């Protein structure tokens, strides 16, 4: 789809891009079934670092829910991880976690983790499809499930895992002008990554990479 023929997230009247219109677009552009984990050319942390060999072999499978809240205008629900977690402490993330052997698949894992982390009832969640798997430099391959979430839910954050739950306008995240490229030095090597600062919230790394993947899937050719 040519970006000019898709809803223009910079110039459009955002309230007109309602939940029904988003659902039609998402179902037409997202993957209807969970992707293969060995899908070639899947996105990952190394996309902005050509020639990097940082992503290890034997990636562990994880799943996240990308919850699009059916407000007018639409918003995206995100969490801030607590500071004492062993990995990605204090970072902004989608609800999700490791796919366990008892999970029926990545969507089931994402729904389970979402319920455990923020108590979002599955009755409010309408799954729409999947994004390609996302490879991280910390040893995970993540299957993102995109869903529309009906308002009216009540959330309770698990204090062991979630420090905060908040929403960001969908239009902000789908505006490519807000997809910045930042860098940090890890082990003496400069690493580049996507970042989408929103007020005091610093959205970066795999979360920003998944948002970028969603943008490209919905609005790029």
C-alpha positions as CSV (number, residue, x, y, z in Angstrom):
1,X,0.0,0.0,0.0
2,X,1.3,3.4,-0.9
3,X,1.5,5.6,2.2
4,X,-0.3,8.4,0.2
5,X,-3.3,6.1,-0.3
6,X,-3.4,5.0,3.3
7,X,-4.8,7.2,6.0
8,X,-2.3,10.1,6.4
9,X,-1.4,10.0,10.1
10,X,0.2,13.5,9.9
11,X,-2.6,15.4,8.1
12,X,-5.7,13.3,8.8
13,X,-8.6,14.2,11.1
14,X,-7.7,11.7,13.8
15,X,-11.2,11.2,15.3
16,X,-12.4,10.0,11.8
17,X,-9.9,7.1,12.0
18,X,-12.0,5.2,14.4
19,X,-11.8,1.7,15.8
20,X,-13.9,0.3,13.0
21,X,-11.6,1.8,10.3
22,X,-8.5,0.6,12.1
23,X,-9.9,-2.9,12.4
24,X,-10.5,-3.1,8.7
25,X,-7.0,-1.8,7.9
26,X,-5.3,-4.1,10.4
27,X,-7.1,-7.2,9.3
28,X,-6.1,-6.5,5.7
29,X,-2.4,-5.9,6.5
30,X,-1.5,-8.0,9.5
31,X,-0.5,-11.7,9.4
32,X,-3.7,-13.8,10.1
33,X,-1.7,-16.6,11.7
34,X,1.4,-16.7,14.0
35,X,4.5,-16.4,11.8
36,X,7.3,-18.9,11.6
37,X,10.1,-18.0,14.0
38,X,12.7,-18.6,11.3
39,X,10.9,-16.3,8.9
40,X,13.7,-14.7,6.7
41,X,14.3,-11.0,6.9
42,X,12.3,-10.6,10.1
43,X,12.9,-7.3,11.9
44,X,15.2,-7.0,14.9
45,X,17.6,-4.9,17.0
46,X,20.4,-5.3,14.4
47,X,18.4,-3.6,11.6
48,X,20.1,-0.3,12.3
49,X,23.5,-1.9,12.8
50,X,24.6,-3.5,9.5
51,X,27.2,-6.2,9.9
52,X,26.5,-6.7,13.6
53,X,26.7,-10.2,15.0
54,X,25.3,-9.3,18.4
55,X,22.0,-11.2,18.2
56,X,22.8,-14.7,19.6
57,X,21.7,-18.1,18.2
58,X,19.1,-20.1,20.0
59,X,16.7,-17.3,20.7
60,X,14.1,-17.8,23.4
61,X,10.5,-17.4,22.3
62,X,8.5,-14.6,23.8
63,X,5.1,-12.9,23.0
64,X,3.7,-9.5,23.5
65,X,0.3,-7.9,23.1
66,X,0.1,-4.6,21.2
67,X,-3.1,-3.2,22.7
68,X,-4.8,-0.5,20.6
69,X,-7.5,1.1,22.8
70,X,-10.7,2.0,21.0
71,X,-10.9,5.5,22.2
72,X,-11.6,8.4,19.9
73,X,-8.8,9.0,19.0
74,X,-7.1,5.7,19.3
75,X,-4.4,5.1,21.8
76,X,-1.7,2.5,22.5
77,X,-1.4,0.9,25.9
78,X,2.2,0.5,27.3
79,X,3.8,-0.4,30.6
80,X,6.9,0.6,32.5
81,X,8.8,-2.3,33.9
82,X,9.9,-2.1,37.6
83,X,13.5,-1.2,38.4
84,X,14.3,-4.5,40.1
85,X,13.6,-6.9,37.2
86,X,16.6,-9.0,36.0
87,X,16.2,-7.8,32.4
88,X,15.0,-4.6,30.8
89,X,14.4,-3.0,34.2
90,X,12.7,0.3,34.1
91,X,12.1,0.2,30.4
92,X,8.8,0.8,28.5
93,X,7.3,-2.4,27.2
94,X,4.2,-4.0,25.8
95,X,2.5,-6.5,28.1
96,X,4.0,-9.9,27.5
97,X,6.7,-12.4,28.3
98,X,8.1,-15.9,27.7
99,X,6.0,-18.4,25.8
100,X,5.6,-21.4,28.1
101,X,5.2,-25.0,27.1
102,X,1.6,-25.0,28.4
103,X,0.6,-22.0,26.2
104,X,-1.5,-22.8,23.1
105,X,0.6,-20.4,21.1
106,X,2.0,-16.8,21.1
107,X,-1.4,-15.2,21.3
108,X,-2.4,-17.3,24.3
109,X,0.9,-16.5,26.0
110,X,0.4,-12.7,25.3
111,X,-3.1,-12.8,26.7
112,X,-1.9,-14.7,29.8
113,X,1.0,-12.4,30.4
114,X,-1.3,-9.3,29.9
115,X,-3.8,-10.7,32.5
116,X,-0.9,-11.5,34.9
117,X,0.8,-8.1,34.5
118,X,-2.0,-5.6,34.4
119,X,-5.2,-7.7,34.9
120,X,-6.7,-6.7,31.5
121,X,-9.6,-9.1,31.0
122,X,-9.6,-11.0,27.7
123,X,-13.3,-10.2,27.3
124,X,-12.2,-6.6,26.3
125,X,-9.6,-7.8,23.8
126,X,-10.3,-8.5,20.1
127,X,-7.2,-10.0,18.4
128,X,-6.7,-8.7,14.9
129,X,-3.5,-10.4,13.7
130,X,0.3,-10.8,14.1
131,X,3.4,-8.9,13.2
132,X,6.6,-10.7,12.0
133,X,8.8,-12.0,14.8
134,X,11.2,-9.5,16.3
135,X,14.7,-10.5,17.3
136,X,16.4,-8.8,20.2
137,X,20.0,-8.5,21.2
138,X,19.1,-9.9,24.6
139,X,18.3,-13.4,23.3
140,X,14.6,-13.3,22.5
141,X,12.5,-13.7,19.4
142,X,9.2,-11.9,20.1
143,X,5.9,-12.6,18.3
144,X,3.7,-9.5,18.6
145,X,-0.1,-9.9,18.6
146,X,-2.0,-6.8,17.7
147,X,-5.5,-6.3,19.2
148,X,-8.2,-3.8,19.6
149,X,-9.3,-3.2,23.2
150,X,-12.7,-2.1,24.1
151,X,-12.8,0.7,26.7
152,X,-14.4,0.1,30.1
153,X,-11.7,-2.2,31.5
154,X,-10.1,-1.8,34.9
155,X,-6.4,-2.4,35.3
156,X,-4.4,-3.6,38.3
157,X,-0.6,-3.6,37.8
158,X,1.4,-6.4,39.3
159,X,3.8,-4.4,41.6
160,X,6.5,-7.0,41.1
161,X,6.7,-6.4,37.3
162,X,4.9,-3.2,36.4
163,X,5.7,0.2,37.7
164,X,3.2,2.1,35.6
165,X,0.6,1.7,32.9
166,X,-0.1,4.5,30.4
167,X,-1.4,5.3,26.9
168,X,0.1,7.1,24.0
169,X,-1.8,8.5,21.0
170,X,-1.8,6.0,18.1
171,X,-1.3,8.9,15.7
172,X,1.8,10.0,17.5
173,X,3.4,6.5,17.2
174,X,2.3,6.1,13.6
175,X,3.8,9.4,12.5
176,X,7.2,8.5,11.0
177,X,8.5,12.0,12.0
178,X,8.5,10.7,15.6
179,X,10.6,7.7,14.8
180,X,14.0,8.9,15.9
181,X,17.3,7.0,15.6
182,X,19.4,7.2,18.8
183,X,22.6,5.5,19.8
184,X,24.5,4.3,22.9
185,X,27.9,2.6,23.4
186,X,27.7,-1.1,24.5
187,X,30.9,-2.9,25.2
188,X,32.9,-0.2,23.3
189,X,30.7,-0.5,20.2
190,X,28.1,2.2,19.2
191,X,24.7,0.7,18.7
192,X,21.8,2.5,17.0
193,X,18.1,1.9,17.8
194,X,14.7,3.5,17.3
195,X,13.4,5.9,19.9
196,X,10.1,7.7,20.2
197,X,10.2,10.0,23.2
198,X,6.8,11.1,24.3
199,X,6.8,13.7,27.1
200,X,8.6,12.1,30.0
201,X,8.3,8.6,28.5
202,X,11.3,7.3,26.6
203,X,10.1,4.6,24.3
204,X,13.1,2.8,22.7
205,X,14.7,-0.5,21.8
206,X,12.6,-3.5,21.0
207,X,9.3,-1.7,21.9
208,X,10.1,1.1,19.5
209,X,11.2,-1.5,16.9
210,X,7.9,-3.3,17.2
211,X,6.0,0.0,16.8
212,X,8.1,0.8,13.8
213,X,7.3,-2.6,12.4
214,X,3.6,-2.0,12.9
215,X,3.8,1.4,11.2
216,X,5.6,-0.2,8.2
217,X,3.1,-3.0,8.0
218,X,0.0,-0.7,8.1
219,X,1.2,2.3,6.2
220,X,4.2,1.5,4.0
221,X,4.4,-0.1,0.6
